[in-house]
Amino acid sequence: MPFDVSSLSFSSMANGGSSTLWILGILLAGIFLIPLIAKRVGLPVVVAEIMFGVALGDSGAHMIGNPDWLHQLAELGLVFLMFIAGLEIDFREILARSRRDAVVALVIYVLSLGLALLGMLALDFPLFLALIISATGVGVVIPVLREVGHGSSRFGRLILLSSLISEFVTLLIVVVFKVVHKGGVSIELLSVVVVGLFFYVALTVLRALIWWFPERFRVLFDPSDPSETGMRFSLFLLAMFVGVAVAVGLEHIVGAFLAGITLAALFPNRQVLDTKFLAMGFGFLIPIFFIQVGLRFNIPDLTDWAILQPFLILLVVSYVVRGLASSTLLFVGFSPRQTVAGGLLVAAQLSLNIVAGTIALKEGIITQELYDSIILLAVVTSFLFPTMAKYLLLSSPVPGESESQDDDDDLEQFAVWSPYEESAHES
């Protein structure tokens, strides 16, 4: 039976009912234009995408609904986001840095988490929120450090290390917290051990295969390979880890994150694959996730004190907690101005905080009002805090340290580039 183009409706917009092609066309147009506009006005792309979703949804023009297929695409975008987050973690580079700096970075995060837990207990808020306000948006920190010339300074390394530690540990704790919240301290905790063992075995076996058959794996990074064998292998690895995580009752993002770490550990020089994954992820799937976050965000609710109150409280607590934890920098030779700037940078939140909030909402750990407060917190802190930190750091160079533009390339050893980083603070 021939395909009937006339059967496709582009005008069915009443009551939120929109055709698939209508929705997809609007989303693709937004995905193309958002980075250009965000760069011009100085907004992080994540924030602009959330705002775009708000404008399209029930809080805005009512142009599109939220169909099942869009939800599934958003879930796939979340998987890719966590996979790329795993690619950012390079333990060899972290361990190669000064042990003293690594200890200081770890102390900053541990103090942040401990103070956040005390704050949530005192305020009678869900303890899960402590994880969210103690996590740092690495995608915001990197461009600010590069822009102010602290790419390879000791200060920049400390802040970046603390941010990376918070990203990795936060996701790990979120997983364990979810399991314990769902079933208590029970046999279900073994699922975390099972996934950990699978990660270790897979990493060990693949390393052995690469050692014995290096020529077979070289094709994975051949840019002229018409079959895209490297992409196929990487997607298979991603599917395998996600499948194991889901099979034992964990979130799919856990498997995606570990798959990224595995690929990063096996192939440190994988620029060809990185470029392709960034194109697939940041060019389509990941924006869908953040746009859908905006679609579910209800602007009229911002006049509701049930949302504004926790937002304002979390905003203050977030800075106070990270500021106190970052005071550690005073004891290792940094000025008060740099210490305040460090506290502002590590208090900036972005994608991981939204991911953690999404998981908490799904599991019933937090209410919809608290979730909206978390989204608003991520939007505000990703723009306000780094802007303040940039002002402080531009007038506070690190004495005796090389801050050349060439040295800024050191940051690239820690993280995969993405448009979410460069556009955050170019204005």
N, C-alpha and C positions, 0 to 999 in steps of 0.2 A: 504494500500500500504506500503510495507516494506521500512525502511529508507535506503537510498543509501549513504554509507560513501564516495564513490567516487565522489559524487556531491559536496563535500566540497573542495574548492581550497585553498591550502596554498602557492601557488606560484604566485598568482595574485598580484604583488607588483608594477607593472608599473603604472605610472601616479597616484600614491597614492592610488590605489584600493587594499584593503586588505580584506581578509575574516574575518568574525567575530571571529572565533576561533583563527586565527593567531594573531589578535590584542589582544584578551583576554589573550592568552598565554604569549605574550611579557609583557603585563601589570602586570600579576600575578607574573612573574619572577622578574620584577623590584620592585614591592611592597615588595617582600620577601627580596631582596638583598639590597635595598636602606638603610634601617635603620642600617644594619650591616656595610656597607661602610661609611655611614655618621658618625657613632659613632667612627670609626677608624680615620677618617680624621678631626673630630671636627666640622662638619657642622651641622646646624639645619636640621632635616629631611625634613621640608617644602622646604628649599632651594635645597636640593638634589633631591627632587621629581620634582621641577620645571625644574632643569637642565636636569633631565632624559627625561622630555617631550620635552625640546628643542632639545636634542640629537636625539630623535625619529622623530621629525617633519620635516617641510620643511627647517628649519635652520640647520638640521643635516643629518641623514642617509636616510631620506624619507622612513622610514620603515613602517609607518602607516599613514592613513589619519585621518580624524576627523568626523566619521559617526554620524548620528543622535542618534543612541542608546548610543554612548559614551558620547555625549552631555547630554543626559537625565540622565545617570549614574552620570555624574559630578554634575548636578543640585541636584540629591539626596544626593550626598556627601556634597554639600554646605548646604543642609537642616540639615544633621546630625552634621556638624561642628557647626552651630549656635545653634542647640539643646544642644549639649555638652557645648557650651559657656554659655548657660543659666543655665546649671547645676552647673557651677562654681560660680554663684552669690549666696551668702548666706548672706542675709541682716541681719539676727540675729547675725551672727558672727561679721559683720562689725559694727553694732550698739553696740555690747558688748565691743568694743574697746574704748580707751580713746576718749572722744568727742573732746578734743583739737587736737589729732592726726588726727581725721576725718576732722576737719576744715582745718588743714594745707594741707592734701591731696587734699581736694576739691579746696583750693586756688591755689595749683600747677596746677591742671587741668584747672581751669577757666582762670588763667593767660596765660597758654599755648594756649588755644583756642583763647583768645582775641588778643594775640600777633600774632598768626598765621593769624587771619583775617586781622589785620593791614598789615602784610607782604604781603598777597595776593593782597590786595587793592593797595599797593604801587607798586607791580610788575605787576599789571594788569593781574593776573592769576585768574582762576575761584575760587570763594570763597569756593567751595566744597573741594578744596585741603586743606583748613585749617583744615577741619575735619580729613582728612587722616594723615597729619603730626602731629596732636595733639593727635592721638590715640597711645596706647602703646601695644606692643606684650607681653601679660601676659605670654604666653608660653615660652618666652625668659627670662623674669625677674625672674621667680620662681627658675629655676635651678641655676642661677648665685648667687642669695641670699643664697641658700642652700650651694652652693659650697664654698663660702667665709665666712661662719659661721655667717651670719646675718639673720638666719631664724626667730628668735624670738626677735631680737633686735628692739629697737624703730625705728631705721633707716629702717630696713627691713619692718616693719609694715607700715611706712609712704609711702615708695615707692610702696609696694604692693597695699595698699589702693588707691593710686592715679591711679595706673594702672587699677584696677578693676572699679573705677569710670569712667575712660576714655573709657573703653570697653562698659559699659552700656549706658553712655550718648551719645557716638558717634553713636551707633546703633539707639538710639531714635531720634537723630537729623537727621541722614541720612534718616530715614523714613519720617519725617515731611518735610525735604528739598525736597525729591523726589516728594511728593504730591504737595507741593507749586510750584515747578518747572514745574510740568506737567499741573496743572490747576489753578495756582495762589491761592490766599486766597479766597477759595470758599467753596461750600457745601461739596466738596470732603474731606476737612479737618475733617469732621465728621467721616470719616472712621477710623481715628486714635482713636477718642473717642469711637466708636463702639467696636473696638478691645480691648481697655482698659477696657470698661465695661464688655465685655465678660470674660476677664481675671479675673476681680474682682469677678464676679458672680460665675465663675467656681471654683475659689479658695475657696470662701466662702461655696459653696454647698458641695464640696468634703471634706473640713475640717469638716463640720457638719456630713457627712456620716461616716467619719473615727472615729469621736468622739462617734457616736452612735453604730457603728458596727465594732469595732476594729478587732474582730476575722475574719471577712470576708476579711479584707485587709491584714491580716497577711500572707496569702497564696502568696501574691505578692512577698515576700522576702524569700520564701522557696526554698533553693538551690536544693532540691530533687524533686521539682514539675515537673513531666514529661510533663505536658502541657505548661510549661513556661507562666503561667498566668500573671506574672509580666511584661514580655516582651510584651505580647499581650495588656495588659492595657496601658502600656507606649506608644506603637506604635499607639494605638487608640487615646490617648490623643494628641500625636504629629499630627496625621492626622486631628483631630478635630480643633486644633488651626490653622494649616496651611490652612485648608479649609475655615475657617471663614476669615482669613486674605486675601486670594485670592478672596473670594466672595465680599469683600468690596473694592477691588481694590488695596490692599497693596501687598508688596513683600512676597513671601512664607517664607523667612527667618525670617520675623517679627514674624509670628505664631510659627515657630520652636523655636526661642529664648524665647518667652513667655511660650511655653510648657515646656522648660527646667527649667525656673525659677519656674513654678508651681510645677513641680515634686520635685525640690529641696526644696521648701517651705513646701510641704506636707510631704515629707519623708526625713528628714535630715540624717537618718542612712539607706542608701540604697546601701551598698557596693556591694551586689550581682547584682543588676541591673546595677550599674556603670560599673562593670567588663564586663558585656555582651554588653552594648552599646559601650564601648571603643573597644571591640574586633570587633564588627560589623562596627563601624565607622572608627577607625584608622587602622583596619586590612584590609579594602577594599575600602569602599566608599569615605572617605575623601582623601586618596592618589589619587584616580581617578580625583578628582576635581583639585588638584594641578598639576598633570601631564598634564591635559588638558590646564591649564594655560600656561604651558611650550610649549605645542603644538602650541599655538597661538602666542607665542613670537618669534619674528623674529630677530635673531642674527645679520644678515647683517645690519639691521636698526640702530645698535648701533654706526655705523660710521656716522650716520646722525645727524647733529648738532641739528635738530629739536627734537631729543630724548636726546642727551647728555646735551644740554644746560639746559632744565628744570630739568633733573636729578641732575646736579651739583648745580643748584640754590636751589632745594628742599632739597638737602643734607645739605647744609650750613644753610639754614633757619631753617630746622628741629632741628639741634643742637643748634643754637643760641636761638631759641624760647624756647626750653625745658630747656636750660641752664639758661636763664634769669628767667624763671618761677621757676626753682628749687633753685634759689638763696634764696628763702623763707627759705630754711633749715638753712641758716646762722643765721637767727634771732631766731631760736628755739634751738640753742646749738650745731650745727654740724660744723665740721671743713671745710675749703675750699676744701680739698681733697675729703671728703665725699660728699660735695655739687656738685662738678664736676662729681663725679661718679654717683650720683643720676640723674643728667641731662642726662648723657649718657644712663643710664638704661631706663628712661622713653622715650627717643628718639628712642629706638629700636622698629622696626616695624615688623609685621609678618602677620598672616592670616587675621585679621580683616581689615587691610589696603588693602589687596588684594581683599577682599570681597567688601569693599566700592568702590574701583576702578572699579570692575566688574559691580556693579550697575550703577555707573556714566557713564561707557561706554555704557551700554545698553540703558540708558535714553538719550544719546546724550549730556550729560553735559560736557564730556571731549572728546578729540580726541584720536585716536588710538596711536598717538605719546606720548601723555601725559600718557596714560594707560601703555605703555611700560616703561616710565620713573618711574611710580609708582611701577611696578614690580621690576625693577632694584633697586629702593630705598629700598624696603622691603628686597631684597636679601642682599644688602650691609650693611644696618643698623642692620639687625638681627645677623650679624657676627662681624662686626667691632666695633660697639659701646659697646656691652656687653664684648667683649674681653678687651677693654680699661678700662672699669669700673671694671672688675675683677682684673686687675693689680693694680688699685688704692685702691680697698677695701682690698686686701690681706695684704697691708702694713698699713691699717688704721682701727684697731678694735675699737669698740665702748667702751669707758671707763666705767667700772663698770657694764656692762651688761653681762648676761650669754649668751654665744655663743656655748653651747654644742651641740653635734650632736643630742642628745635626744630632745632638744628644737626645732630643726628644724621641728619637726613633726607639729608644729603650722601652718606651711604653708599649710599643707594638709587640714586644715579646710577651706581654702579659695578656693581651686581649685582641680578639678578632675585631677588625674595623666594622662599623655599621653606620648607616645614615642617621641612626638614633643618637650617635655620639657627636658627629661633626656639627649637626645643626643646632645642638642644644644651646650653645652660647657664643655664636659667631658675631652677634651684633654688639 
